Amino acid sequence: MDLEDDENMAGFWIAFALALLLMLAALELNKNSLTGFILCLGAAGAFARFHWAVHAPGLRVLGWLVWIAVFAAVLLLTWPRTRPVPAVREKDPAPSETVATRRGRVRGVCSADGEVEIFAGIPYAQPPVGELRWKPPLEQSWSGTLICDNFRAMSMQPTHLPIYDSLAQIIGYHDYAIRADDNYIAPNREDALYVNLWRPARTSGELRPVLMFIHGGSLQTGQTWYADYSGESLAREGVIVVNFGYRLGVFGYFADEELAEESDTHTTGNYGLLDQIAALRWVRENILAFGGDPDNVTLAGESAGAASVSALCTSPLAKGLFRRVILESSTLASKEPPHSFRSLEEALESGREMKERLGVTSIRELRALPAEKLVAEAETQHHICVDGYALTETPYESYRRGVHNEEAILHGYNSAESAPFLLFSQANMKNYEQRVRDYFGDYADRVLELYPAADDNEARAYWAEIYGAVFFDYPHHCLNRLAAENGIPVWEYRFSKSNGRLGPWHSGEMVYFFGNLPERSRLYDERDRELSGQMSGYWLGFVRTGDPNGEDLPFWEQNTRSERLMGFGDGTAMTDEGEHALFAVLDEMQGF
């Protein structure tokens, strides 16, 4: 073999190795089964032998094409199967005690150390399918003992290929881990009205405080088993944690006159909100059986979950179902909520347009359509509305009249809320002024005076700050003023801690509050872990007593004047709330 042949073979082996690595990476990121890896390696070996044995250039090119075609077939034939997410990762976990709820007995599983019991997938309502699609949730009972060792399906929502989700984890969260036990896809169904519960395994005889959490996702997406807000860490501190699935998108927020006519309460458009109320009622009726105090329930939510909490604070149907609330990075308290909310008229008009797009004229026809066809309408049907039943007026109007359900509020936002929403649409000097004018109209000159961008960097930074203030910071400022006006004890925060993961982006604070920083992750430093202990401590104090303050924690003042909030960043200390000049402009625009 001459030098040229040596160089050709070296080039082949380099190309072969790169191609094989890409194939294996695709199988891993797509969560294909172990069989796929075995077949992929076998096909690679066969191709290498073939390439070594033949010398005709045409045959070698054909070999490459066949190998790629075989890989594509392997990718499809070993596609990840759909199966439930287990409540714990350990194999054969110990069973929990059996608990008798008012609707049936349940048995969960224990954490690896036996300190926490997890009950995953307890039905709180009948599956909202068939004739129950777009109906208020109905109670669900069962006979025998229900084994609750797996989370149930995520509520029906648009989904991506597994490889897309893996890449999002790498690019957005920077903490992708190669595992041998995650080569599957979680189910995605309409049948998703289930609660999950974490409780301390060792009972002390006294009733435990309860934290009930509503996940976010723009009322379009989201699920309950996300590790950042697992209830296990808080349960170790003596709190019972509950979360649950609720109807999303078109299944939860579609409004229609025919649906209102068939309803005994003449309601339509808030089915997801009614699910949340049903889950709260389930907790009220059953939490005592788990050792929880039904009179000491704190309702929490993040993003769209916090918007839901905001609605529940003034819903007449939720009165008496919780005592205090935690709202992270969203609220509907401004006079004109910037997201997750619309008028009933807008909801009905949007519903009519959807029916035209789908070519149907009746609810009977809509209920006959498969969920997979309807789910694409999530983007058009994901807003809470004033339906006259679950909500009789806007939260702003209720607070102005002194009507609310909570007795204490802990709330706040992050310093870089806008980052994920502007990731692919950042401002520059070419479009900055026009963006400001499009949103603020007659008030644009005042905003441009407050934020006078001189170059692309400033334009990008200023628009990110404005966007975050409009959609997140200002609504919290409104909530705080309404709370103070009503004499509600209120504590506000601003999270600004950078780290190797999400940092202070939207949802980046949750893993701190829940006490779930990964133990071995290098994305967090010692300050992150100290901060998580502090933030989790504040949460625990608030959930237990209605006051976040406790021993060994910097004192958190109430924000009675809507000027001072707790800063969670490189330090933990009270700080002045910024952006008041912009808030004043928004007040004038909305007539707050």
Phi, psi and omega in degrees: 000126183274180184299322180297318178297320179300316180294321179296316181292322177298317177298320179298313184294325176295313180296319179299314182296318179296317180297318180295319178298319178296319179296315180295321178296320179297318178297319180293311182293331179273358178064033178293161183290165179300328178303323179299320179294319180296313179296323180296316179293321178297316179295324178296317179297318179296319179295318180298318179296318179298313182297324180291326187278331183257156181235345180291127182304322180297319179293324180293320176297317178300321178301317177300315182296318179296317180300316179296320179295320178297319179298317178301319178295319178297318180302317182284319184289335180249030179307142182301137180282161177265126176206157182294154175279126181291150180293328175226152183280335183294145177284142176051058179294154178292143179286152175278180169293156174273133182243134179263106174273176180289347183244359178153167180272148179224149174224129180254212180225164181256152172295167185302324181269001178077008185275338183230139173254134181241127176246105186251130174084045173271122182290130174253354177203162177292152177302126183276064184239166179061234180291346179270357174296130183062039170239153174302149182295141179249147182300151180234130176235165180207162177254161181074195180253123181275123178276117186247070184247000177225144171291146178274181186300149168293149179299143186309127185200160175297139180232166179244170172299148180306324181295327177296314180296322179295317179295323177297323178295321180289311186286318184274320187253341177059028182222035179295137180235134176280123183229157178264355186243020181234024182272064178205169177247133177288145181292155185222103188217164171293328181284086187218018184270080183224147174256153173237143187221133174244131178220154175298136182287328181266112181277143182255355182097331177270151181288141183269144171293156186237133171247122178247124189244136176252121182288159178265193181130028178061022185059022178239325186224180176121159178208176192256353186256013181298131188298329183300325180243035167298142181274004188296316183296317180291327177297326177296339179264010174096011180252141171271127182247134179231135165225177189195161173268152178213159184293138185241164172054222183297332181284337183253339190222019174283134180241142183202140180300321181296323177295320178296322180293323182281349182275137176298332182257003179059037180255153172200152173098349184236041184294324176295321177294320177296325175299316181298320178294321177296320178295320176298319178295322178300316178298315180303320184278333192240347188293334178300324179296336179265004182090012181265157181265109182294345179262007179225064181252127173253127181260126182232157176195157179235140179059236178298333174295322177290323174300321177295316177303318179301318178293319181292335177297336181238010177281128177297336181284342183261000182300130178085001183264351176203164183254319186219168186222154173234125180237120180249118168062036169177150171196155177259020190281345178289161184297324176236089183305134186282346180201166175066013184211145175203166178285161177297323179298317178296320181296317180294319179296318178297323178295319178297318180296323179295316180299321177296318179297323182275352178071035179236161182235352184221161176293327178302316179294321179295319180292338179278344180287144176293148180302327182296335178276324182284331190299336180293347180273009181304323183294334182263345186229076180211048182226138171287148178221165173277104186258358181084000182230290176291323174229124181263347177197174180289154175305321178303314181295321179296312180299321179299331178269001180080021182257122178196160184257343187263155179250355176199149183228133167239127186205166177171187186211173183254159185285340181234045182305324189283345190308309182291335181280339180250013186305321182246015180215049182286154182277159171214182184295338180287328186240354186302305183299321181293322177299316179297316181292323179298322183273316189265347175055238183295344181263003187297321182299322179294322180290319179294331176289325178287327184232074185275086183294134180249345178207178184300321181297316178292320179301314179298314183292317181293318180294324177297318179292317180297313181300313180297321180294316183295314187272339186229302188296311183297315177303325177291324176298320177296314179301317182298317179295319179294322178296312180298321179299327181267003180073024179274126174304130187218131177238131182238150180226165170224120183263126184222018185282123174278151175205186181278001184248240180282332184062218182272022173294170175306125180081359183291343183276342189300316183298334177285310182299320181281355179069035187245028175300128180302134186299318187260004183290133176271003180281348180239144179254187183297325178295321177302317183289323174296316181296318178300319178298321179291312182296317177298322178297319177298316179301312182299318178298318180294318180294323182284317192234348185088005177227122184289343187287147179199179180297146176064018176242137173305139185293129180258109180285147170292146181266061187290336181255006181055043180229333186238131178223167180277129177264121176255100181209229177293339171229173176237105186199155175294145182213161178285140175286130180268187172068016183296330178295318176292321178301323179296322177296315180294325175301314180294319180299318186266344183076035179291000000 
